[in-house]
C-alpha cells in the first residue's frame, strides 16, 4: 500500500518518505515546521543551561579556592602572632604564663586553619553544634547581635 499526503499540499500524492524510503523527509506542514523549530530552540536552551551550569561550577571553585587561600593566610598570621607573643612577653611573670597559654591557643588555631579546608571546618562546626546545641545557639545569637550593632 502506498502512503499518501492527505493533509499536506499536494494531497493524494504519495509522500516523499514512501517514495524515497527516507523517514526524515523535510517538513511540509506548519505543525512539522513548528516542531522542528521548537526542537532546535530546546537544544539551544539545553546547551545554554549546560554552559551556565559549567560557568557557575567554575565560579564556585574559584571563590572556594580564594576563600581557602585567605583562611590559610589568616592561619599563618595567627601562628606568626603566637611566635611574636612568645618572644615579646617575659615568661617569669603571671602575665608571661598567661601570654604563653594565649600563644599556644593562637598557634593551635593557626595550625588548624592551615591544615583544614572549608568542608572539614563545616563538618567540625556541625559536630560541635550537635554536641552542644544550647551553647551553640547562644553563641550564634551573640554573634548576630554583635553583627547587628555594627551594621547600624
N, C-alpha and C positions, 0 to 999 in steps of 0.2 A: 504494500500500500504506500502511496506517495503522500508525504505530509505537505499540506498546503498552507498558505498565508491568508487566512480568512480575516484576521484583524488588522492587517497591515496594508500599506499602499501596494496595489497590485494584487488584490485578493483573488484567490483561486489559482494563483501561480505557485508552482512548487517552491518551497523555501530554499534559500541558499544552503542551509546546513544539510538538507537532504540531497541536494544536487551535488555539492562539493564534498560531502561527507565530513564537513568540518563543524564540530559542535559549537565553536566560539566564533560565530559569524558576527560581523559588525552590527550594532544595534540599529534597528529601523523604526521602532516605535518610540514615542515620547517617554513611556514608562521605562523602557530598557535604557534609554539615554540618561534618564534621571538616576536610575540605579547605578549606572557606570560612573556618573559624576559624583554621586554620594559615596560610592566605594573609594574613589580617588581622594575625596575630601577626608574620609575616615582614615585612610592610610596616612595622609599628611598630618592629621591631628594626632594619630598614634605616634608617628615619628617625632613630632614636636614635643609631645608629652614625654617621650623617652629621652629626648635630648635635654629637656628641662630637668628631669629627674637626675640625669647624669651630672649636670651642672650643679644641682643642689647638693649631691653627694660630694662633689669636688670642693664646693664652698665649705661644707660642714667639715670636711677633712682638713682644709686649710685653717679654719677657725680653731679646730681642736688642736692642731699642731702648734699654732701660735699660743694658745692658752697653756698648753703643756710646757712650751718654752718659757713662758712668763712665770709659771709656777716653779719651774726648775731654777730660774733666776732668783726668785724670792727665797727658795731653799738655800741657794748658795749664799745669798746675802745674810740669811739668818745664821748660817754656820760661821760666816766671817764675823758677824757681830758677836757671836759667842766667844770666838777667839779674842776679839778686842776686849770684851768684858773681863775675860780671864787675865789678859795681860795688864790691864789698867788698874784693876781694883786689888789692893793689898789683901792677901789671904789670911792674915793673922786675926783680923777683927771679926766681929759678928757680921758686919757688912760684907766682908770678904767671903764668909761661908755662904751667906745668902746670895751673893753675886755668883758664886760658884754653882749653886743649885740652879739659878736662873740661866747661867751659861750652858749648863748641861741640858736643860729643857729646850733652850734655843737650838742647840746643836742637834738634839734628837728630832725636833720638829723640822729643822732644815734638812736633815738626812732623809726623813720620811718624805718630804716634798720632792726631793731629788730622785728617790728610788721608786716612787709610785706614780702611776698615771691617773687620769681623771676617773676612769672606770673603777680602779682599785679604791680610790677615795670615796666614790659614791657607795660602793659595797660596804666599806668600813663605817661610813656615816649611817647607812641603813641598819647595820648591826647594832650600833650604839643606840639609835632611836628605838629599836625593838627591845633592847635590853633595859633601857632607862627611859620609858615613854614620858613620864611626868616631868622629870628634869629637862628632857629634850624640848617638851612643849614650852616650858617657862623660858628656856634659853632662846628659843625661836621668837617667843613673844617679846623678850627683852631686846633682841636684835631688831625686830620690827619696830619697836618703839623708838630705839635709837636712830634707826634709818628715817623714821617719820619725823623726828625732831630736827634732824639735819637737813631735811628737804624743805622745811618751812622758810 
